[in-house]
Amino acid sequence: MPVDEGAGLAGLDARTAVVTGGANGIGAAIVRRLRSAGVRVLVLDLEHADDVRTLRVDLADTSAVIDAAASAVDQFGRVDILINCAGAKSAALTTELDLAGYHRTLSVNLHAPVLLMRELCGPMRAAGYGRVVNVTSVHGRLSEATSLAYDVSKAGLEAATRTAAIELAPFGILINAIAPGFVATRMSIANGVNELESDRFRSSYLHDGRLPIGRAAAPAEIADVAVWLASGSNTYTTGQVITVDGGLSSRF
């Protein structure tokens, strides 16, 4: 289960962080953990995040993403931590792929994180310190029908994480990804149906044991791992994809 919010993690007090998708779900849980540790946070999201500084931005808009990065540096003077958590999905069979949905999914899930790394890792490099956490998914390695856009975006972000980590490790910047499985957030709901309450989830994943831990994660359980990777307690882990999926990907 998640550790207590505010539990000691080195090197977070008085740091600054940009969190995308911080208005709800995993992103909101990450924001709470960071703020409880003394981090100043700016959320980039289409929605307003409660009780935290928010810049409302469409992460599919390249110019808006670049402007948001500049605004973060202007507001904080520096950005020590970047956590890319915002996500979009577009479900369709390959032969029926909606190009608008495909491009938006890649723009939000892959291109925006890469752009933010480009814009914010430069100042981190000059400061000699930085932490980046990209929230991907087990879909970066495991695929299913109708998920082409999402699968491609998450696999691409994992590759970008490794490359950026190689390039920036000599400058004190550690870059990792965290790959959740099933998490109890609103992304589990499609067309009014919550997949975590579906017969398929109960029978295949719970009853038949495809999900060994026997339940979906709470957002705070993902946030605990993400915030550790973003903290000064992490001094040597970089270029990694940390899978937090309740054992889902361990099964044949």
C-alpha positions as a Markdown table, in Angstrom:
| # | Residue | x | y | z |
|---|---|---|---|---|
| 1 | Met | 0.0 | 0.0 | 0.0 |
| 2 | Pro | 1.1 | 3.6 | -0.5 |
| 3 | Val | 3.4 | 5.1 | 2.1 |
| 4 | Asp | 2.2 | 8.1 | 4.2 |
| 5 | Glu | 2.1 | 11.3 | 2.2 |
| 6 | Gly | 5.0 | 13.5 | 3.4 |
| 7 | Ala | 7.2 | 10.5 | 4.4 |
| 8 | Gly | 10.8 | 11.5 | 4.0 |
| 9 | Leu | 12.4 | 11.6 | 0.6 |
| 10 | Ala | 15.6 | 13.4 | 0.1 |
| 11 | Gly | 16.1 | 16.5 | -2.0 |
| 12 | Leu | 12.5 | 17.5 | -2.6 |
| 13 | Asp | 11.9 | 20.4 | -0.2 |
| 14 | Ala | 12.0 | 23.7 | -2.1 |
| 15 | Arg | 12.4 | 22.0 | -5.5 |
| 16 | Thr | 10.1 | 23.0 | -8.4 |
| 17 | Ala | 8.2 | 20.6 | -10.6 |
| 18 | Val | 6.1 | 20.6 | -13.7 |
| 19 | Val | 3.4 | 17.9 | -13.8 |
| 20 | Thr | 1.3 | 17.3 | -16.9 |
| 21 | Gly | -2.1 | 15.8 | -16.4 |
| 22 | Gly | -2.1 | 16.8 | -12.7 |
| 23 | Ala | -5.7 | 17.7 | -12.4 |
| 24 | Asn | -6.9 | 14.1 | -11.8 |
| 25 | Gly | -6.0 | 10.5 | -11.5 |
| 26 | Ile | -2.3 | 9.5 | -11.2 |
| 27 | Gly | -1.2 | 13.0 | -11.9 |
| 28 | Ala | -3.3 | 14.5 | -9.1 |
| 29 | Ala | -1.9 | 11.9 | -6.7 |
| 30 | Ile | 1.7 | 12.8 | -7.8 |
| 31 | Val | 0.9 | 16.5 | -7.2 |
| 32 | Arg | -0.3 | 15.8 | -3.7 |
| 33 | Arg | 2.8 | 13.8 | -2.8 |
| 34 | Leu | 5.1 | 16.4 | -4.2 |
| 35 | Arg | 3.4 | 19.3 | -2.4 |
| 36 | Ser | 3.4 | 17.4 | 0.9 |
| 37 | Ala | 7.2 | 17.1 | 0.5 |
| 38 | Gly | 7.6 | 20.9 | 0.0 |
| 39 | Val | 7.8 | 21.0 | -3.8 |
| 40 | Arg | 6.4 | 24.0 | -5.7 |
| 41 | Val | 4.3 | 22.6 | -8.5 |
| 42 | Leu | 2.9 | 23.9 | -11.8 |
| 43 | Val | 0.3 | 21.7 | -13.4 |
| 44 | Leu | -0.2 | 21.6 | -17.2 |
| 45 | Asp | -3.6 | 20.3 | -18.0 |
| 46 | Leu | -6.8 | 21.1 | -20.0 |
| 47 | Glu | -8.6 | 21.2 | -16.6 |
| 48 | His | -7.9 | 23.2 | -13.5 |
| 49 | Ala | -6.3 | 21.3 | -10.7 |
| 50 | Asp | -7.6 | 22.1 | -7.2 |
| 51 | Asp | -5.5 | 24.1 | -4.8 |
| 52 | Val | -2.4 | 24.2 | -7.0 |
| 53 | Arg | -1.0 | 26.5 | -9.6 |
| 54 | Thr | -2.4 | 25.4 | -13.0 |
| 55 | Leu | -1.7 | 26.5 | -16.6 |
| 56 | Arg | -4.5 | 25.3 | -18.8 |
| 57 | Val | -3.0 | 24.0 | -22.0 |
| 58 | Asp | -3.8 | 21.6 | -24.8 |
| 59 | Leu | -0.8 | 19.3 | -24.9 |
| 60 | Ala | -1.7 | 18.4 | -28.5 |
| 61 | Asp | -0.8 | 22.0 | -29.5 |
| 62 | Thr | 3.0 | 22.1 | -30.1 |
| 63 | Ser | 3.2 | 25.9 | -29.8 |
| 64 | Ala | 1.2 | 25.9 | -26.6 |
| 65 | Val | 3.5 | 23.2 | -25.0 |
| 66 | Ile | 6.6 | 25.3 | -25.9 |
| 67 | Asp | 5.0 | 28.4 | -24.4 |
| 68 | Ala | 4.0 | 26.5 | -21.3 |
| 69 | Ala | 7.6 | 25.4 | -20.7 |
| 70 | Ala | 8.8 | 28.9 | -21.0 |
| 71 | Ser | 6.1 | 30.1 | -18.6 |
| 72 | Ala | 7.2 | 27.5 | -16.1 |
| 73 | Val | 10.8 | 28.7 | -16.1 |
| 74 | Asp | 9.6 | 32.3 | -15.9 |
| 75 | Gln | 7.4 | 31.6 | -12.9 |
| 76 | Phe | 9.8 | 29.4 | -10.9 |
| 77 | Gly | 13.2 | 30.7 | -12.2 |
| 78 | Arg | 14.1 | 27.0 | -12.7 |
| 79 | Val | 12.4 | 23.7 | -13.0 |
| 80 | Asp | 14.0 | 20.8 | -11.2 |
| 81 | Ile | 11.5 | 18.0 | -11.9 |
| 82 | Leu | 9.4 | 17.2 | -14.9 |
| 83 | Ile | 6.7 | 14.5 | -14.7 |
| 84 | Asn | 4.8 | 13.7 | -17.9 |
| 85 | Cys | 1.6 | 12.1 | -16.8 |
| 86 | Ala | -1.1 | 13.4 | -19.2 |
| 87 | Gly | -2.6 | 10.7 | -21.4 |
| 88 | Ala | -5.1 | 10.3 | -24.3 |
| 89 | Lys | -6.6 | 7.3 | -25.9 |
| 90 | Ser | -8.2 | 6.6 | -29.3 |
| 91 | Ala | -9.7 | 3.1 | -29.7 |
| 92 | Ala | -9.9 | 1.7 | -33.2 |
| 93 | Leu | -8.9 | -1.3 | -35.3 |
| 94 | Thr | -5.9 | -0.7 | -37.5 |
| 95 | Thr | -8.0 | -0.9 | -40.7 |
| 96 | Glu | -10.5 | 1.7 | -39.3 |
| 97 | Leu | -7.9 | 4.0 | -37.7 |
| 98 | Asp | -9.2 | 7.6 | -37.2 |
| 99 | Leu | -6.3 | 9.8 | -38.2 |
| 100 | Ala | -7.4 | 12.7 | -36.0 |
| 101 | Gly | -7.6 | 10.4 | -32.9 |
| 102 | Tyr | -4.3 | 8.8 | -33.8 |
| 103 | His | -2.5 | 12.1 | -34.2 |
| 104 | Arg | -3.9 | 13.5 | -31.0 |
| 105 | Thr | -3.0 | 10.4 | -29.0 |
| 106 | Leu | 0.6 | 10.6 | -30.2 |
| 107 | Ser | 0.7 | 14.4 | -29.7 |
| 108 | Val | -0.4 | 14.2 | -26.0 |
| 109 | Asn | 1.3 | 10.9 | -25.0 |
| 110 | Leu | 4.6 | 11.2 | -26.9 |
| 111 | His | 5.3 | 14.5 | -28.7 |
| 112 | Ala | 4.4 | 16.7 | -25.7 |
| 113 | Pro | 6.7 | 14.8 | -23.3 |
| 114 | Val | 9.5 | 14.9 | -25.8 |
| 115 | Leu | 9.0 | 18.7 | -26.3 |
| 116 | Leu | 8.9 | 19.4 | -22.6 |
| 117 | Met | 12.1 | 17.4 | -22.1 |
| 118 | Arg | 13.7 | 19.4 | -24.9 |
| 119 | Glu | 12.6 | 22.7 | -23.4 |
| 120 | Leu | 13.2 | 22.0 | -19.7 |
| 121 | Cys | 16.2 | 19.7 | -19.7 |
| 122 | Gly | 18.4 | 22.5 | -21.1 |
| 123 | Pro | 18.0 | 24.6 | -18.0 |
| 124 | Met | 18.4 | 21.5 | -15.8 |
| 125 | Arg | 21.7 | 20.7 | -17.6 |
| 126 | Ala | 22.9 | 24.2 | -16.9 |
| 127 | Ala | 22.0 | 23.8 | -13.2 |
| 128 | Gly | 23.6 | 20.4 | -13.0 |
| 129 | Tyr | 20.5 | 18.7 | -11.6 |
| 130 | Gly | 17.2 | 17.3 | -12.8 |
| 131 | Arg | 14.7 | 14.5 | -12.6 |
| 132 | Val | 12.3 | 13.4 | -15.3 |
| 133 | Val | 9.6 | 10.8 | -14.9 |
| 134 | Asn | 7.5 | 9.7 | -17.9 |
| 135 | Val | 4.4 | 7.8 | -17.1 |
| 136 | Thr | 4.0 | 5.2 | -19.8 |
| 137 | Ser | 2.0 | 1.9 | -19.5 |
| 138 | Val | 2.3 | -1.8 | -19.8 |
| 139 | His | 1.0 | -1.0 | -23.3 |
| 140 | Gly | 4.6 | 0.0 | -24.1 |
| 141 | Arg | 5.4 | -3.7 | -24.3 |
| 142 | Leu | 2.0 | -5.5 | -24.2 |
| 143 | Ser | -0.6 | -4.8 | -26.9 |
| 144 | Glu | -4.2 | -5.6 | -27.5 |
| 145 | Ala | -6.7 | -5.0 | -30.3 |
| 146 | Thr | -8.0 | -1.5 | -31.0 |
| 147 | Ser | -5.1 | 0.1 | -29.0 |
| 148 | Leu | -2.7 | 0.8 | -31.8 |
| 149 | Ala | -2.4 | 4.6 | -31.2 |
| 150 | Tyr | -2.0 | 4.2 | -27.5 |
| 151 | Asp | 0.5 | 1.3 | -27.8 |
| 152 | Val | 2.6 | 3.2 | -30.3 |
| 153 | Ser | 2.7 | 6.3 | -28.2 |
| 154 | Lys | 3.7 | 4.5 | -25.0 |
| 155 | Ala | 6.4 | 2.4 | -26.7 |
| 156 | Gly | 7.8 | 5.5 | -28.3 |
| 157 | Leu | 7.9 | 7.4 | -24.9 |
| 158 | Glu | 9.9 | 4.5 | -23.4 |
| 159 | Ala | 12.4 | 4.7 | -26.2 |
| 160 | Ala | 12.6 | 8.5 | -25.8 |
| 161 | Thr | 13.2 | 8.0 | -22.1 |
| 162 | Arg | 16.2 | 5.7 | -22.7 |
| 163 | Thr | 17.8 | 8.0 | -25.3 |
| 164 | Ala | 17.4 | 11.1 | -23.2 |
| 165 | Ala | 18.7 | 9.3 | -20.1 |
| 166 | Ile | 21.9 | 8.3 | -22.0 |
| 167 | Glu | 22.5 | 11.9 | -23.2 |
| 168 | Leu | 21.8 | 13.7 | -19.9 |
| 169 | Ala | 23.2 | 11.4 | -17.2 |
| 170 | Pro | 26.6 | 13.2 | -17.3 |
| 171 | Phe | 24.9 | 16.4 | -16.3 |
| 172 | Gly | 23.1 | 15.2 | -13.2 |
| 173 | Ile | 19.8 | 14.6 | -14.9 |
| 174 | Leu | 18.1 | 11.2 | -14.2 |
| 175 | Ile | 15.3 | 10.2 | -16.6 |
| 176 | Asn | 13.0 | 7.2 | -16.0 |
| 177 | Ala | 9.6 | 5.9 | -17.0 |
| 178 | Ile | 7.0 | 4.2 | -14.9 |
| 179 | Ala | 4.6 | 1.7 | -16.5 |
| 180 | Pro | 1.4 | 1.1 | -14.7 |
| 181 | Gly | -1.1 | -1.6 | -15.4 |
| 182 | Phe | -4.7 | -1.3 | -14.3 |
| 183 | Val | -5.3 | 1.8 | -12.2 |
| 184 | Ala | -8.6 | 3.0 | -10.8 |
| 185 | Thr | -8.9 | 6.3 | -12.7 |
| 186 | Arg | -11.4 | 7.7 | -15.1 |
| 187 | Met | -9.3 | 6.5 | -18.0 |
| 188 | Ser | -10.7 | 3.1 | -17.2 |
| 189 | Ile | -14.1 | 4.4 | -18.2 |
| 190 | Ala | -15.0 | 4.3 | -21.9 |
| 191 | Asn | -18.5 | 5.1 | -23.3 |
| 192 | Gly | -19.8 | 5.0 | -19.7 |
| 193 | Val | -18.4 | 1.6 | -19.0 |
| 194 | Asn | -15.8 | 1.1 | -16.3 |
| 195 | Glu | -13.6 | -1.8 | -17.4 |
| 196 | Leu | -12.6 | -2.5 | -13.8 |
| 197 | Glu | -16.3 | -3.4 | -13.1 |
| 198 | Ser | -16.7 | -5.4 | -16.3 |
| 199 | Asp | -17.4 | -9.2 | -16.5 |
| 200 | Arg | -14.2 | -9.5 | -18.5 |
| 201 | Phe | -12.0 | -7.9 | -15.9 |
| 202 | Arg | -13.6 | -10.0 | -13.0 |
| 203 | Ser | -13.4 | -13.3 | -14.9 |
| 204 | Ser | -10.2 | -13.1 | -16.8 |
| 205 | Tyr | -8.0 | -10.9 | -14.6 |
| 206 | Leu | -9.3 | -11.6 | -11.1 |
| 207 | His | -10.9 | -15.1 | -11.2 |
| 208 | Asp | -8.5 | -16.6 | -13.7 |
| 209 | Gly | -5.5 | -14.9 | -12.0 |
| 210 | Arg | -4.1 | -12.9 | -14.9 |
| 211 | Leu | -3.7 | -10.1 | -12.4 |
| 212 | Pro | -1.8 | -11.8 | -9.6 |
| 213 | Ile | -2.3 | -9.1 | -7.0 |
| 214 | Gly | -6.1 | -9.4 | -7.5 |
| 215 | Arg | -7.0 | -5.7 | -7.8 |
| 216 | Ala | -6.4 | -2.5 | -9.7 |
| 217 | Ala | -3.9 | 0.0 | -8.3 |
| 218 | Ala | -4.9 | 3.1 | -6.5 |
| 219 | Pro | -3.4 | 6.2 | -8.1 |
| 220 | Ala | -1.4 | 6.9 | -4.9 |
| 221 | Glu | 0.4 | 3.6 | -5.3 |
| 222 | Ile | 1.7 | 4.7 | -8.7 |
| 223 | Ala | 2.5 | 8.1 | -7.3 |
| 224 | Asp | 4.8 | 6.7 | -4.6 |
| 225 | Val | 7.1 | 5.2 | -7.2 |
| 226 | Ala | 7.0 | 8.2 | -9.5 |
| 227 | Val | 7.9 | 10.6 | -6.7 |
| 228 | Trp | 10.8 | 8.4 | -5.5 |
| 229 | Leu | 12.2 | 8.5 | -9.0 |
| 230 | Ala | 11.8 | 12.2 | -9.0 |
| 231 | Ser | 13.5 | 12.8 | -5.7 |
| 232 | Gly | 17.0 | 13.2 | -4.5 |
| 233 | Ser | 16.7 | 9.8 | -2.9 |
| 234 | Asn | 17.1 | 8.4 | -6.4 |
| 235 | Thr | 20.9 | 8.9 | -7.1 |
| 236 | Tyr | 21.7 | 6.1 | -9.6 |
| 237 | Thr | 18.6 | 4.9 | -11.4 |
| 238 | Thr | 18.2 | 6.3 | -14.9 |
| 239 | Gly | 17.1 | 5.1 | -18.3 |
| 240 | Gln | 14.7 | 2.5 | -16.8 |
| 241 | Val | 11.1 | 1.6 | -17.2 |
| 242 | Ile | 9.8 | 0.6 | -13.7 |
| 243 | Thr | 6.7 | -1.6 | -14.2 |
| 244 | Val | 4.1 | -1.2 | -11.4 |
| 245 | Asp | 1.3 | -3.5 | -12.6 |
| 246 | Gly | 0.4 | -5.9 | -9.8 |
| 247 | Gly | 2.2 | -8.8 | -11.6 |
| 248 | Leu | 0.2 | -8.4 | -14.8 |
| 249 | Ser | 3.1 | -8.6 | -17.1 |
| 250 | Ser | 4.7 | -11.5 | -15.2 |
| 251 | Arg | 2.2 | -14.0 | -16.6 |
| 252 | Phe | 2.7 | -15.9 | -19.8 |
